[in-house]
Amino acid sequence: MTSQTDQLHELSGVKEGEVEHAELDNFEHGFPPGFGPGNWGLVAYAVALVFACFQIAISAWHILPSQAVRGIHVGFLLLLSFGLVANFRAKSDAGRLLGWGLGLIGFGVGLYQLIFYADLILRDGDPSTMDLVVGSLLVILVFEAARRLMGNALPIMCGVCLLYWFFGQYLPSPFNHRGYGFDQIIGHLSFGTEGLYGVPTYVSATYIFLFIVFGSFLEKAGMIHLFNDVSLGLFGGSRGGPAKVAVFSSGLMGMISGSGVANVVTVGQFTIPLMIKFGYRRAFAAGVEATASMGGQIMPPVMGAAAFIMAETLGVDYSEIVKAAAIPAVLYFASAFWMVHLEAGKYGLRGIERQLLPSPLRALRERWYLALPLAVLVFMLFHGFTPLFAGTIGLALTVGLLLGTGVALGFRTTTLRVIFWVGLGLIAGVLLRNGMDVRVVAGIIAALILLNFLTLGGRNTLVICRNALADAAKTALPVGIACAIVGTIIGLMTQTGIGTTFGAWVIGLGKTSLFLALVLTMILSILLGTGIPTIPTYIIVAALAAPALEQLGVPLIVSHMFAFYYGIMADLSPPVALAALAAAPIARENPDKIGWEAMRVALAGYVIPFIAVYSPALMLQPGDPMSNLIGFWPAVVYAVFKATIAIGLFGIVAIGYLFDRLSVTERVLAFVAAVFLFGEFAYSDALGYLLTAAIVGRHWWAVRQRQVGSPA
């Protein structure tokens, strides 16, 4: 007998576990399933496991100097990147051997930082010939790995920066610099902490990798199924239910994955066909999933990798970034929810039959324990623990749940299983009370691994855990390489100071109009983001524009969030729109059409950063003008209320529906009212509220009159 979820999969036309993967031009958002053919695949799988185990050990125990960790991390990235690309693309064993050869050279270059660590410190600023050779090889291999993984855009941009670094002294003022020798540039780029081994690489080697593993294990534990069942049970039967399920489940999944396109090809393979089946246009269905999935990068507690880089760059606790992102993230998903509700009303789309829907309470009752790692993670982040320690404990708890399930399956009676789980829970409680000693946690995990070897179900669980580790290492490659190559731009700006030129331009523009300075920053983020991933987009724009915005009075976290948001929005914006590209093969629709629909659904994502700049209380930051009048927390409530009204207006403008279809005049007036609400000039709020009340009231009355006058 099939379950309700199975029936829904049959209804949507997609079988359980069947995923339609996006065919992108590069591997920026993930590799195909598996690790390659034959023994080559086994080699890649083994390297991925060693890489993952090394990273977890580094996260749990600080056994190596930071510079050595960064070097080995980049070495593993190069080894596995070149190897996997060769496995999937090379036509012969000779081609694969060449790829692995380049990878081994890259690993050796990274290992150089560990082997000659003391010597490199002693001759800092005076590199030897061998240092220059190794440093040059590192630059070449990182650029080539980025090209193979992500296409030409990012390497070309970083290559232009490298050319400017070498030859910028020949440009006219104010764009020139004093000139730097080959040894100065390579030394700064390849051996310092402000180049390829800079802050982004450090964050990739610590926080990012750990949380990727954390998300991978939660996914293997069945978190996607829990989210889908809860979402279906809560919203599946309402008007336009399938699209609301897509928004809600993608938001939940985004809390642990932090990857937009990964969400599209996991959650979307179920929700997009389901939306189409219930009447949504193909482009709109895919656009909804792309919009909701990209929101995962701004949804606490995990968020996207750039959030960890932001915390490290600003020197603030990660919990501060989480607090700043929380309200805008909720508004973003509420806006998408509102959009699909309006679209369903406009076209009269129904929900799913109630008898087909799973019970959310039953799903939570049966699998509530899967939420424990997230709960512990949030608790620790907001109680002073570092993200690294919190992530390590969260991962250990997830692994413990998986391994514990494998052990419990070996018991023949329910009583023994209950005793086992209670005992394991008591041990976890004692550990939590005594400070969570990582060594003791590791010992418990080791004991659970040994117990799992004793039963068939336990051994299958170990295979699942092993696959989760290998998949996480594979997932980390594009992120890690992007973090490394963007160090070229960071190194250029720290050594030449060119960033101050652009910053002065933004400040000059902002003295005339802050709004124009914000528009310039938004355009820069979206233009960069159409060709390069979110992480380098954020890093570049934050380095160029965020300090200038801060000098114009924008709170520092808000200015960085501004750059972060539009780097994400770029993945929804044509002509590239990578999230739309990922959704296209699932929806069987043109990516450009999906991109435009995604922009329409995500309209709030384009305006929330502007609202936060003028009302920083929206991100729980000081400096809001209203806080001087009514106090901080009332100002937060007011900012949320105003933003909610504004995104509600943008929703009816984008969809053209409220109680009934809107006329062109009504949509134009609603747009003007929304602009008043996020503008900052005399009486703007009052004008916005009055115009909103007039439009909504007149529209409601006109619809009511038509309904009263229509024949029964």
Secondary structure, DSSP 8 states (H G I E B T S, - for coil): ---HHHHHHHHHT--TT-------SSSTT---SSS-SHHHHHHHHHHHHHHHHHHHHHHH---S-HHHHHHHHHHHHHHHHHHHHHHHH-SSHHHHHHHHHHHHHHHHHHHHHHHTHHHHHHTTTS--HHHHHHHHHHHHHHHHHHHHHH-SHHHHHHHHHHHHHHHGGGS-TTS------HHHHHHHHHSSSSSTTSHHHHHIIIIIHHHHHHHHHHHHHTHHHHHHHHHHHHHTTSTTHHHHHHHHHHHHHHHHH--HHHHHHHTHHHHHHHHHHTT--HHHHHHHHHHHHHGGGGSTTT--HHHHHHHHHHT--HHHHHHHHHHHHHHHHHHHHHHHHHHHHHHT-----GGGS--HHHHHHHHGGGGHHHHHHHHHHTTT--HHHHHHHHHHHHHHHHHHHHHHTT-SSHHHHHHHHHHHHHHHHHHHHTT--HHHHHHHHHHHHHHHTTSHHHHHHHHHHHHHHHHHHHHHHHHHHHHHHTHHHHHHHHHH-THHHHHHHHHHHHHH-HHHHHHHHHHHHHHHHTTS-HHHHHHHHHHHTHHHHHHTT--HHHHHHHHHHHHHHGGGSTTT-HHHHHHHHHHTS-HHHHHHHHHHHTHHHHHHHHHHHH-GGGGT-S--TTHHHH-HHHHHHHHHHHHHHHHHHHHHHHH-BSSSB--HHHHHHHHHHHHHHH--STTHHHHHHHHHHHHHHHHHHHHHHHHHHS--
